[in-house]
Each structure stands twice: as C-alpha cells, then as structure tokens.
Amino acid sequence: MEVKGVAFLARQQMTVQAHGEQAWRDFLADIKKREPVFSLPILPVTRIPVEAFLRFNEELLQRFYGGDQGVWWQFGVKSAEYALGQGQLKAMFSPGDFRRFLFFTPGIWKGYFTEGEMEVLPGQGYTDLHIFKVPKPHVYFELSVMGFAAGGLTFLGAKDLKHEVLKGFTRKDPDVLYRFNVS
C-alpha cells in the first residue's frame, strides 16, 4: 500500500500554518534522517510507502500535538474545508449536497491511497461509510477519512450532524464502519 504525496503536502500546509515554516523545516530535517523517502521531492502524485507515511504521521503527532490521535480527525475536517472552500472540490458541491458528497467520498479514498476500499451504504435517514481491505489497518486512516466526511458535511451546511462508530481501527476491528445522520 502506498499513500499519494497529496496527503503529505496537506500535512505540510497545515503544520506550517499552525506552527510556522521553521518548525516544519526542523521537523522534516529530523524525519529525513530516519525516512529517506522524504529526502526526495514530494509531488501530489508521489507514492510514499505506507509504513514510512504512518511513521511520519505518528512523529508529527508526537512533536506538535502531544500524541493526541484526535488531531487526525481534525486533519480530515481541515482538508475537507480546504477542498470544498478553495480547492479541487469547490465547484462540485452546493450547500445541502450531503448525499452527493458522501457518494463521492470513495473517490477521495482512491485519490489518497493505492489500496483498500471505501463504499457508501445508503439507508433510511442515514448513510454508512465503510472502509475495508486495508492491508495496513491504522487509526490514521479511520480518523482522517471520517473526519473528512464530517468536515465536508458540516461545510455543506449539515445541522445536528451525528455519527456513530459501528466498527473501527480505533476499536481493533479489521474494517471501519461509520453511520452519518444528516439533516
């Protein structure tokens, strides 16, 4: 499994905004000593081995956020806000396009990761998002992707957004299943 460079570049942008350019450069210099892949130029289409990418994210979490895994959810939320507000998804969705947005999320998965699958399971008054066949199950995938979904729904105007974790890597399950109730 590989992670596309766009995920790395998103972490770079968020870290620079929150902690400054010098803090990012210092962090990256340390990472490059242990993870040679980050010594190469990272472009949006660059494929980063998943193990190196996860170690990078874990170190980022330790260095800047005290190891709080909930920050990965916030990374997803911020990514959705950026994508829908000024990025590649800005013209694709209008306020209230909740189901359309959720049905688009498997495309987001494929845009970031080379393996694993994501599907949308619509129901009466809810929509489930299911991540499965991930060869390297890790909490990062669950929280950042489901955070993206929640952030996108909120950005599009969802009121009283609720989600329920039915399965998750956070619970040591082999797959992830979240139920979103949107109004």
N, C-alpha and C positions, 0 to 999 in steps of 0.2 A: 504494500500500500504506500502511496505517495500523496503528499499534500502539495497543492499548487502554490506557487510563490505569492499569489494574491493574498493568501492568509497571512503570510509573513509580513507583507507590506502593510496590511491593515494593522497588525500589532505594532509595527514601526511607527506608523502615523499616530496611533493612539498614545503610545508611550512618549513620543516627542511632545505631543500636545499636553499631556498630563505632567511630564517630568522634565522636559527640556531636551534640546539636541545633545548637549554634552553628556547627560545621564544615559541617553540611548547609545552614544558612541562608546562610552566606557563599558556599558553592558555588552554591546556587540563585540568589543575587543576581547572581553573575557570569554564569551561564547565561542569565538573563533578558535581559541586555544584548545578547546575540547571537542568542537564540532566543525571540522574542516569545511563542510558543505557551505557554511555561512561566510567563508572567505571568498567565495565566488560571487559574482554579481547575481542578485536575485531579481528576476523579472516576474511579472504576473503569471507567466506560463512555465516558469522553472518548476521542476518536480523535485521536492525535498523528501528524502526518506522519512517515513512516519516516525521512526524511533528518534531521529535527530530533532524533528519538529516538536515532538512531545517533550523531549528533554529541554529544548529551548523554552517552551511554554511554562514548564514547571519551574525553571530557573527565573524566568520573568516574574512569575507569581511570587516566588520567594523574595526576590530582590526588591520589588516595588509594591507588593501588596500583602506582605506578611503571610503568604501561603494560603490566602483566602480563596478557595475554589469558586466561590460565588462570583468572583470577578470575571470568570469565563462567561457566565450568563450576561454580565454587563457588556463584555466584548461583543457578544451576539446582538444585544439591543443596540449598541452604538453603531455596529456595522449595518444593521437594518435602517437606522435613522439616516446614516450617510447614503446608503444605496438608494433609498426612496426619496430623500430630500435633495440630493445633489449629484448622485452617482448614476450608475447604469440603469437603475430601475425607475428613475424619476418620471419618465413619460409613460411608463407601462401601467401604472395603477392610479386609480382615483380614490378619494375618500369613500369608505364603505365597501371597497372591493375585497372583503375579507376572504370569502371562499376562493375567489380567483387567485389571491395572493397565496393562500395555503396550498392550492393545487400547483402553484409554481415552485414551491419550496424544494421538491426533489431535484429541480434544475439547479438550485443553489448548491445542494449537496454535490452534484456532479461537477459543478464549477470549481469546487474546492478540493475534492478528494477523488482519487482514482479507483478506489474500491469501496465496497459496502453499498447498501441501497437504502433509499428512503421512499416511502409510499404514503399516500394520503388516503384515509379511510373515512368517507363522509357518513354521518349518522343523523338521527333526528335531533336537531338542536345542538349538535356538536360536530367537531371534526377531529379525528385522531391523526397524529403524525407518528409514523413507525420507522425506526432506523434499525436495520438488520444486516446480517452478513458482513459485519465489520471485522476484518481479520485481527485488528489490534484494538479491542474494546478499551476505551479510556473515557473518563469523566469529561475531559475537554470536549469531545465530540458531542456528547449529550447536551451539556450546558451551553456551549456556544451556538449550536444549531437551534435548539429550542428557545434560547434567548433571542436569536434572530427572528424566529417566528413570532414570539411575543412582542418584540420591539416593532416589527413590521405591522402587526395588527393594531398596536397602540398608535403608531404613526398614522395609520389609515383611519383612525377615529374610533376604534373599539372602546365601548364604555363597559364598565363592570367586567373586564376581561378576566376570566378564570381559567386555570389549567390544573389538570390532575395528572400526577405521575402514576401511570399504571405499571410500567416497567422502566428500569433504567440501569445504566452502568454504575450510577451512584448507589444502587441497591445490590450490585453484583449480579444483575441479570445479564443474560447473553445478548439482549437487544433492548431497545428503548421504545416506549410507547407513551405518548402524552395525549391527553384529551383536552382540547380547547373549546370552551364555551364562549361564544362571541355574541354580543348584542350591540 
